Structure formats: structure tokens, C-alpha cells
Amino acid sequence: MKISFPKVIISSIRKVVGHGIHHLHEPLFCGNEIKYLKKTISTNSVSSIGDYVKEFEEKIKKITRSKFAIAVVNGTSALHISLKISGVKNNDEVLVPSLTFVGTANAIAYCGGIPHFVDSEINTMGIDTKKLEEYLNKIVIFKKNQAINKFTKKIIRAIVPVHIFGHPCKIDEIIRVAKKFNLVVIEDAAEALGSFYKRKHLGTFGLAGCLSFNGNKIVTTGGGGAVITNNKVFAKKIRHLSTTAKLDHKWEYIHDQIGYNFRMPNLNAALGFAQLENLNFFIKKKRILYKKYFNVFKNVRHVSLFKELKNAKSNYWLQTLILEKSNSRFKNKILNESFKSGLYLRPAWKLISNLKPFRSNPKMDLRGSEEIYKKIINLPSGQSILIRK
């Protein structure tokens, strides 16, 4: 009796993850999390002032080899405040891939900016730099050294490259294009803690990089994020604005501009600091998990497993299966069967340009992004899988 293709996929996944229910990604707590949390509670230092915030930021600096790190409440707020400090103003256009989490586009909108959607390529799942440069050559005119969209008459102020699922996009090429068109680069490295390109940590190529420590990330603080940068002035502005723009004084509450209460609480930082102590262990487990998936899928026809590119070292946050053909209906059959069996696989995000709030936004031809959406499925990827099995 012939086995259906969705069942072949499910059977292959089961060879890696074993029986039972498996979600896309679950955290692993195997270190000093409880110890550090108890310490914050016993000392009443659970809010935004505490030693663990400082230790967490120092550890992030060391891991990413960045000069400055500012811990905030989530990755979206990290992007929001970075874009604001970088100069994104009302009605400025900001280039952003349509294939990303909605928070990337939302952060632009919070600044009054206009997300301008650009295409992605399947070999990196990041921005298609060749296509982007050709597109900008056609739509940009320069006035006073500023890139102006000749069709909308608006300034194209910045670009937000996204490192999808922990894998680097062609960030060096994006930096080159950004310089050509005088664009600020704010990297969305939400999923990329511990990932490197040409031995340089993702998020350190542009003016700033933004990390996420949501519950589904490789390291979690429950909810949290960080801005990393090598620019001292920029870092000082981020820290000031993210702490309600409050000036130092022994007792007075003096705020010199409208700020944001984006500070990470010490309680979250304590959890995150314990997680960071095991980051190398987590990445090792992720890379072993990739090899196991690779071995079971290498002989399955019509699919392949996404592999880090040359000059990249990925944290393999998510393991991504690529279907040979672009067929959303076929992909959904696999997802439907997997959900029935207790394997909660996930597709990529729906293209942001197709969502109601952004349908009228400027965009280039997005056929590459559409192909990726139709072809990819993310597999259970938590670092706890190999321990639980």
C-alpha cells in the first residue's frame, strides 16, 4: 500500500523527535534560572533596576562582540526605538522584506514611517539584494543627498534587513546598497542570537541590531529584547529614551523629552542571564538536531532541508523544510496532517504586504517572497527535543 506524501513527512519527523506532542519551539531551563529568580525575589529587586539587567547586558555585549547593549521589554520595542533614534520620521519610507514577522513592519509604523516592501530570495530567505538594487535604481532620485521615491515623492530613509530563522541574509551586500542610496541600516536580528556571518555577529553590521528574547527564541527572558550597537552616541540616546527620558537626580523626577518605558525588568534579566550561560550548549543541540533532520530527509524526494550558507555560522533557531514545488495547497495538506498527529509545524508568515493594514503600501515585485511562503515548513526545533526523546 502506497503511503501518502504528508505521512512520509510526518514519519520522517517522528524518527527525529519521537512520539508525543511537539510544538514548533519550546524553551529549555536546565541551569541557574530558579537560583537567580529566587535571588531577585528575596532582595525585592524585581523591577527595572537591578544587578541582573547590567549582567545580562554585559553578557550580550560579550557574545555579540558589540560595544553597547541596552536591554528592553521586547524585540519590537528594540526596533521601534532604534528606528526613531536613527531618524525615521513621519511619512518616511523604510525598506523592509515582506517576508518577516509583523512586528518588523509595526515598528516602522510606530515611528510614523511607511513600510516599503521588498523581495526575498529562497537561498538565504533574506532580502534579494540584486533585485533590490535594480529596483532602487529605477525609483530613486537624489535631492540634497537624500534618496527620494520619485513616484511617492517621499524620502526613503532606512532599510531593515531581517535574518530569518537565525540564518544571515546577504548583509554585506545590503550594507553596500544602503551606502549607495544613503540609507540607515537597522538589523532585525530577533532570531539570530549566536549567529555569525564572516565571523561577525549578526546585528553588528549596521548602525544597530535588535534581538528578541521571547519565549520561543533560543534564549528567553519570558519577554524581552535588546539593542546592540558600536555607536556610543546612538547607545546613549537609546538608553535615555528607553528609560522614560529621565535625567539623573537624587529625588526629582525630571524628563527632558517624551520617552518610553521600555526597560527590561530585573526579574526577566535574571532568567535571561541564566539562559545565556547555556547558549553554546543550546546552539550545539540545535546543530545536532539539524544533522538528524538532514539524515532522515536526504533520501526523501521532493524536499530539502535549509542549510547555512558558506561564511555563515547559524544558530539554527528553526529547522526549515523546503518543498520542491511552490504549492500552498500541497503545503497545507502536510500541515493539516501534522496537526492531527500532534506535530505542530508552522509555515512562514503570510506576506506582510498582504495584511489589511499594509495592503496599500509601496512594494516591489514580490514573487520571490511568494515562492518562499508556498514552499517552506518549519519543523519542531526546540533544543529540548533531543533531551526529551
RODO-2510 file (C-alpha; in nm, 4 decimals, decimal comma):
residues 389
     n   res          X          Y          Z
     1     m     0,0000     0,0000     0,0000
     2     k     0,1369     0,3380    -0,1063
     3     i     0,1930     0,5883     0,1776
     4     s     0,0804     0,9467     0,1133
     5     f     0,3495     1,2117     0,0925
     6     p     0,2282     1,4016     0,4047
     7     k     0,2566     1,0756     0,6026
     8     v     0,6103     1,0256     0,4698
     9     i     0,6993     1,3716     0,6011
    10     i     0,5397     1,3022     0,9390
    11     s     0,7089     0,9629     0,9665
    12     s     1,0460     1,1229     0,8898
    13     i     0,9965     1,3875     1,1585
    14     r     0,8965     1,1220     1,4112
    15     k     1,2282     0,9438     1,3530
    16     v     1,3963     1,2541     1,4948
    17     v     1,1580     1,3821     1,7631
    18     g     0,9996     1,0577     1,8824
    19     h     0,6415     1,0134     1,9993
    20     g     0,4121     1,2620     2,1665
    21     i     0,3163     1,6224     2,1046
    22     h     0,5830     1,8552     1,9716
    23     h     0,5418     2,2293     1,9273
    24     l     0,7480     2,4457     1,6966
    25     h     0,9793     2,5672     1,9709
    26     e     0,9862     2,5328     2,3459
    27     p     1,2342     2,6783     2,5945
    28     l     1,4772     2,4654     2,7909
    29     f     1,5521     2,5540     3,1532
    30     c     1,8469     2,3497     3,2717
    31     g     2,0764     2,5913     3,4528
    32     n     2,0619     2,8625     3,7171
    33     e     1,7210     3,0039     3,6260
    34     i     1,5472     2,9220     3,9570
    35     k     1,8511     3,0234     4,1625
    36     y     1,8728     3,3677     4,0031
    37     l     1,4970     3,4243     4,0115
    38     k     1,4892     3,3407     4,3839
    39     k     1,7667     3,5918     4,4414
    40     t     1,5754     3,8722     4,2674
    41     i     1,2634     3,7948     4,4719
    42     s     1,4488     3,7618     4,8043
    43     t     1,6141     4,1010     4,7512
    44     n     1,2951     4,2689     4,6185
    45     s     1,4881     4,3722     4,3048
    46     v     1,2289     4,2540     4,0544
    47     s     1,1668     4,5743     3,8584
    48     s     1,3819     4,7664     3,6088
    49     i     1,6669     4,8443     3,8483
    50     g     1,8843     4,5507     3,9474
    51     d     2,2189     4,3803     3,9036
    52     y     2,0932     4,1199     3,6595
    53     v     1,9984     4,3826     3,3983
    54     k     2,3589     4,5022     3,3973
    55     e     2,4982     4,1481     3,3947
    56     f     2,2606     4,0491     3,1164
    57     e     2,3702     4,3456     2,9040
    58     e     2,7389     4,2721     2,9675
    59     k     2,6884     3,9105     2,8621
    60     i     2,5097     4,0186     2,5424
    61     k     2,7999     4,2516     2,4620
    62     k     3,0473     3,9685     2,5093
    63     i     2,8513     3,7200     2,2945
    64     t     2,7824     3,9644     2,0108
    65     r     3,1180     4,1437     2,0383
    66     s     2,9345     4,4752     2,0365
    67     k     3,0435     4,7792     2,2367
    68     f     2,6984     4,8575     2,3748
    69     a     2,3839     4,6621     2,4626
    70     i     2,0610     4,8024     2,6028
    71     a     1,8025     4,5563     2,7372
    72     v     1,4373     4,6389     2,6633
    73     v     1,0946     4,4785     2,7003
    74     n     1,0765     4,3028     2,3603
    75     g     1,2239     4,2865     2,0115
    76     t     0,9579     4,5099     1,8591
    77     s     1,0310     4,7906     2,1059
    78     a     1,4020     4,7485     2,0269
    79     l     1,3256     4,8049     1,6588
    80     h     1,0864     5,0924     1,7308
    81     i     1,3277     5,2921     1,9423
    82     s     1,6238     5,2171     1,7122
    83     l     1,4341     5,3422     1,4075
    84     k     1,3219     5,6526     1,5938
    85     i     1,6722     5,7416     1,7129
    86     s     1,8133     5,6664     1,3661
    87     g     1,5999     5,9496     1,2244
    88     v     1,2893     5,7812     1,0816
    89     k     1,0185     6,0475     1,0781
    90     n     0,6534     6,0800     0,9828
    91     n     0,5943     5,9753     0,6198
    92     d     0,9499     5,8484     0,5668
    93     e     0,9634     5,5224     0,3745
    94     v     1,1608     5,2343     0,5235
    95     l     1,2549     4,9342     0,3119
    96     v     1,1634     4,6054     0,4763
    97     p     1,1127     4,2493     0,3491
    98     s     0,7517     4,1448     0,3095
    99     l     0,8595     3,8039     0,4429
   100     t     0,9015     3,8780     0,8129
   101     f     0,7128     3,8890     1,1400
   102     v     0,4570     4,1695     1,1540
   103     g     0,6449     4,3370     1,4412
   104     t     0,9145     4,4492     1,1968
   105     a     0,6637     4,6500     0,9941
   106     n     0,4730     4,7634     1,3025
   107     a     0,7883     4,9196     1,4489
   108     i     0,8238     5,1336     1,1368
   109     a     0,4604     5,2388     1,1598
   110     y     0,5022     5,3350     1,5282
   111     c     0,7515     5,5997     1,4121
   112     g     0,5014     5,7331     1,1601
   113     g     0,7082     5,5697     0,8860
   114     i     0,5781     5,3809     0,5844
   115     p     0,6930     5,0201     0,5380
   116     h     0,8037     4,9831     0,1749
   117     f     0,8095     4,6117     0,0981
   118     v     1,0975     4,4451    -0,0846
   119     d     1,1529     4,0929    -0,2104
   120     s     1,3425     3,7976    -0,0649
   121     e     1,5366     3,5066    -0,2130
   122     i     1,4976     3,1437    -0,1164
   123     n     1,8699     3,0623    -0,0849
   124     t     1,9024     3,2946     0,2181
   125     m     1,5338     3,3750     0,2874
   126     g     1,6568     3,7326     0,3289
   127     i     1,6416     4,0372     0,1019
   128     d     1,7214     3,9730    -0,2648
   129     t     1,9988     4,2303    -0,2955
   130     k     2,0442     4,2111    -0,6736
   131     k     1,6745     4,2635    -0,7332
   132     l     1,6614     4,5388    -0,4696
   133     e     1,9450     4,7384    -0,6275
   134     e     1,7849     4,7166    -0,9716
   135     y     1,4549     4,8320    -0,8220
   136     l     1,6060     5,1281    -0,6383
   137     n     1,7952     5,2354    -0,9498
   138     k     1,4563     5,2720    -1,1199
   139     i     1,2599     5,4508    -0,8457
   140     v     1,5146     5,6703    -0,6645
   141     i     1,6175     6,0253    -0,7400
   142     f     1,8533     6,2197    -0,5138
   143     k     1,7802     6,5585    -0,3627
   144     k     2,0253     6,7079    -0,1120
   145     n     2,1899     6,3661    -0,0829
   146     q     1,8601     6,2026     0,0173
   147     a     1,7009     5,9112    -0,1674
   148     i     1,3567     6,0184    -0,2869
   149     n     1,0943     5,7798    -0,4216
   150     k     1,0104     5,9581    -0,7467
   151     f     0,6628     5,8011    -0,7521
   152     t     0,5532     5,8849    -0,3961
   153     k     0,7819     6,1914    -0,3517
   154     k     0,8762     6,0633    -0,0047
   155     i     1,2231     6,0148     0,1453
   156     i     1,3446     5,6554     0,1630
   157     r     1,5198     5,6868     0,4973
   158     a     1,6282     5,3408     0,6086
   159     i     1,6352     4,9682     0,5440
   160     v     1,5620     4,6870     0,7909
   161     p     1,7237     4,3616     0,6769
   162     v     1,5916     4,0547     0,8618
   163     h     1,7958     3,7466     0,9471
   164     i     1,5246     3,4847     0,9035
   165     f     1,5075     3,1818     1,1379
   166     g     1,8592     3,2524     1,2660
   167     h     2,0268     3,2471     0,9221
   168     p     2,2161     3,5502     0,7870
   169     c     2,0882     3,7385     0,4880
   170     k     2,3436     3,8902     0,2475
   171     i     2,4133     4,1636     0,4985
   172     d     2,7408     4,2806     0,3448
   173     e     2,5660     4,3338     0,0105
   174     i     2,2789     4,5135     0,1861
   175     i     2,5291     4,7461     0,3576
   176     r     2,6812     4,8247     0,0169
   177     v     2,3413     4,9044    -0,1377
   178     a     2,2455     5,1097     0,1678
   179     k     2,5582     5,3232     0,1331
   180     k     2,4875     5,3762    -0,2367
   181     f     2,1392     5,5110    -0,1581
   182     n     2,2292     5,6800     0,1737
   183     l     2,0079     5,4550     0,3861
   184     v     2,0391     5,3859     0,7579
   185     v     2,0657     5,0121     0,8355
   186     i     1,8846     4,8746     1,1400
   187     e     1,9151     4,4953     1,1504
   188     d     1,6289     4,2791     1,2706
   189     a     1,8349     4,0069     1,4347
   190     a     1,5479     3,8986     1,6608
   191     e     1,6031     3,5309     1,5820
   192     a     1,9788     3,5383     1,5402
   193     l     2,1482     3,5402     1,8800
   194     g     2,4649     3,3343     1,8416
   195     s     2,4648     3,3525     1,4594
   196     f     2,7620     3,4874     1,2648
   197     y     2,8420     3,5913     0,9087
   198     k     3,2072     3,6074     0,8095
   199     r     3,2906     3,5695     1,1810
   200     k     3,0918     3,8792     1,2717
   201     h     2,7801     3,8516     1,4868
   202     l     2,4534     3,9364     1,3140
   203     g     2,3180     4,2721     1,4261
   204     t     2,6615     4,4374     1,4316
   205     f     2,6882     4,5283     1,0630
   206     g     2,4510     4,8268     1,0562
   207     l     2,4003     5,1204     1,2911
   208     a     2,2189     4,8874     1,5314
   209     g     2,0860     4,5355     1,5667
   210     c     1,7725     4,4281     1,7515
   211     l     1,7419     4,0996     1,9396
   212     s     1,4396     3,9208     2,0833
   213     f     1,4167     3,7006     2,3933
   214     n     1,0530     3,5988     2,3570
   215     g     0,9507     3,2603     2,4965
   216     n     1,0037     3,0918     2,1593
   217     k     1,3600     3,2148     2,0997
   218     i     1,6835     3,0224     2,1524
   219     v     1,7331     3,2202     2,4759
   220     t     1,4334     3,3606     2,6586
   221     t     1,3706     3,6188     2,9264
   222     g     0,9981     3,5418     2,9091
   223     g     0,9509     3,8625     2,7154
   224     g     1,2404     4,0865     2,6262
   225     g     1,4721     4,2330     2,3673
   226     a     1,7948     4,4276     2,3270
   227     v     1,9553     4,6868     2,1064
   228     i     2,3208     4,6259     2,0209
   229     t     2,5415     4,8900     1,8602
   230     n     2,9001     5,0102     1,8333
   231     n     2,7964     5,3749     1,8199
   232     k     2,8427     5,5439     2,1583
   233     v     2,6172     5,8445     2,0893
   234     f     2,3413     5,6240     1,9497
   235     a     2,3608     5,3893     2,2518
   236     k     2,3397     5,6803     2,4948
   237     k     2,0262     5,8101     2,3205
   238     i     1,8665     5,4642     2,3192
   239     r     1,9278     5,4145     2,6904
   240     h     1,7951     5,7613     2,7754
   241     l     1,4805     5,7400     2,5644
   242     s     1,4036     5,3812     2,6720
   243     t     1,4100     5,4843     3,0395
   244     t     1,1360     5,7500     3,0064
   245     a     1,3957     6,0174     2,9179
   246     k     1,4576     6,0707     3,2896
   247     l     1,7535     6,2825     3,3965
   248     d     1,9662     6,1747     3,6925
   249     h     1,8699     6,3421     4,0197
   250     k     1,8659     6,2211     4,3785
   251     w     1,4942     6,2834     4,4271
   252     e     1,3360     6,4904     4,1483
   253     y     1,1512     6,3395     3,8504
   254     i     1,2829     6,5367     3,5555
   255     h     1,2182     6,4202     3,1990
   256     d     1,3658     6,6272     2,9154
   257     q     1,1609     6,4788     2,6287
   258     i     0,8844     6,2302     2,5584
   259     g     1,0375     5,8951     2,6408
   260     y     0,9337     5,5305     2,6533
   261     n     0,9105     5,2905     2,9449
   262     f     1,0906     5,0136     2,7589
   263     r     1,3252     4,8996     3,0386
   264     m     1,3692     4,5259     3,0910
   265     p     1,2776     4,4233     3,4488
   266     n     1,5453     4,2647     3,6639
   267     l     1,3269     3,9545     3,7046
   268     n     1,3347     3,8930     3,3291
   269     a     1,7044     3,9706     3,3087
   270     a     1,7793     3,7135     3,5808
   271     l     1,6039     3,4448     3,3766
   272     g     1,7841     3,5583     3,0610
   273     f     2,1255     3,5693     3,2241
   274     a     2,0883     3,2069     3,3324
   275     q     1,9823     3,1173     2,9787
   276     l     2,2817     3,2980     2,8264
   277     e     2,5136     3,0843     3,0385
   278     n     2,3903     2,7858     2,8329
   279     l     2,3785     2,9494     2,4894
   280     n     2,6691     2,7458     2,3490
   281     f     2,5054     2,4256     2,4758
   282     f     2,1746     2,5265     2,3124
   283     i     2,3420     2,6006     1,9792
   284     k     2,5270     2,2689     1,9920
   285     k     2,1945     2,0885     2,0414
   286     k     2,0401     2,2861     1,7540
   287     r     2,3178     2,1885     1,5172
   288     i     2,2918     1,8214     1,6184
   289     l     1,9172     1,8438     1,5573
   290     y     1,9845     1,9827     1,2079
   291     k     2,2096     1,6861     1,1283
   292     k     1,9456     1,4392     1,2446
   293     y     1,6781     1,6034     1,0309
   294     f     1,9196     1,6171     0,7377
   295     n     1,9901     1,2458     0,7624
   296     v     1,6218     1,1462     0,7623
   297     f     1,5233     1,3827     0,4802
   298     k     1,8206     1,3357     0,2476
   299     n     1,6530     1,0333     0,0878
   300     v     1,3007     1,1799     0,0813
   301     r     1,2144     1,3008    -0,2669
   302     h     1,0806     1,6474    -0,3461
   303     v     1,2064     1,8122    -0,0246
   304     s     1,5306     1,9530     0,1126
   305     l     1,6410     2,0954     0,4455
   306     f     1,7633     2,4550     0,4605
   307     k     2,1379     2,4641     0,5270
   308     e     2,3565     2,7522     0,6406
   309     l     2,5476     2,9132     0,3571
   310     k     2,9215     2,9500     0,3078
   311     n     3,0785     3,2012     0,5504
   312     a     2,7803     3,1623     0,7849
   313     k     2,7501     3,0053     1,1255
   314     s     2,3829     2,9826     1,2121
   315     n     2,2202     2,9169     1,5474
   316     y     1,9652     2,7055     1,3523
   317     w     1,6858     2,8578     1,5603
   318     l     1,4312     2,6856     1,3352
   319     q     1,4790     2,3831     1,1126
   320     t     1,3210     2,4603     0,7758
   321     l     1,1948     2,2112     0,5193
   322     i     1,1778     2,3342     0,1590
   323     l     0,9288     2,1753    -0,0788
   324     e     1,0436     2,1241    -0,4347
   325     k     0,7316     2,2864    -0,5825
   326     s     0,5515     2,6093    -0,4944
   327     n     0,2107     2,4819    -0,3936
   328     s     0,0249     2,6280    -0,0949
   329     r    -0,2494     2,3664    -0,1199
   330     f     0,0017     2,0823    -0,1020
   331     k     0,1841     2,2523     0,1855
   332     n    -0,1426     2,2917     0,3762
   333     k    -0,2159     1,9195     0,3392
   334     i     0,1124     1,8463     0,5164
   335     l     0,0335     2,0985     0,7894
   336     n    -0,3169     1,9612     0,8364
   337     e    -0,1950     1,6023     0,8706
   338     s     0,0855     1,7034     1,1044
   339     f    -0,1518     1,8910     1,3369
   340     k    -0,3739     1,5838     1,3550
   341     s    -0,0740     1,3773     1,4633
   342     g     0,0406     1,6193     1,7354
   343     l     0,3266     1,7736     1,5369
   344     y     0,2658     2,1488     1,5324
   345     l     0,4642     2,2504     1,2276
   346     r     0,4394     2,6074     1,1010
   347     p     0,4561     2,7793     0,7631
   348     a     0,6353     3,1088     0,7124
   349     w     0,4423     3,4233     0,7976
   350     k     0,1857     3,5452     0,5490
   351     l     0,3447     3,8261     0,3496
   352     i     0,3065     4,1494     0,5456
   353     s     0,2148     4,3330     0,2258
   354     n    -0,0995     4,1168     0,2031
   355     l    -0,2215     4,2034     0,5525
   356     k    -0,5043     4,4544     0,5848
   357     p    -0,3082     4,7409     0,7491
   358     f    -0,0372     4,7354     0,4800
   359     r    -0,2085     4,6460     0,1517
   360     s    -0,1795     4,9968     0,0079
   361     n     0,1889     5,0371     0,0989
   362     p     0,4556     5,0720    -0,1707
   363     k     0,6149     4,7447    -0,2778
   364     m     0,8313     4,5941    -0,5450
   365     d     0,7610     4,2706    -0,7300
   366     l     0,7426     4,0065    -0,4547
   367     r     0,7490     3,6808    -0,6484
   368     g     1,0492     3,5514    -0,4548
   369     s     0,8725     3,6055    -0,1221
   370     e     0,5576     3,4416    -0,2555
   371     e     0,7609     3,1384    -0,3635
   372     i     0,9187     3,1075    -0,0180
   373     y     0,5795     3,1286     0,1534
   374     k     0,4442     2,8493    -0,0658
   375     k     0,7470     2,6246    -0,0246
   376     i     0,8648     2,6255     0,3351
   377     i     0,7555     2,4478     0,6506
   378     n     0,9267     2,4880     0,9869
   379     l     0,9781     2,1718     1,1896
   380     p     0,9825     2,1206     1,5682
   381     s     1,3099     2,2873     1,6635
   382     g     1,3393     2,3287     2,0405
   383     q     1,6766     2,2434     2,1915
   384     s     1,4883     2,0272     2,4423
   385     i     1,3829     1,7743     2,1752
   386     l     1,6985     1,5627     2,1943
   387     i     1,6802     1,5626     2,5749
   388     r     1,3096     1,4764     2,5918
   389     k     1,3262     1,1928     2,3388
***
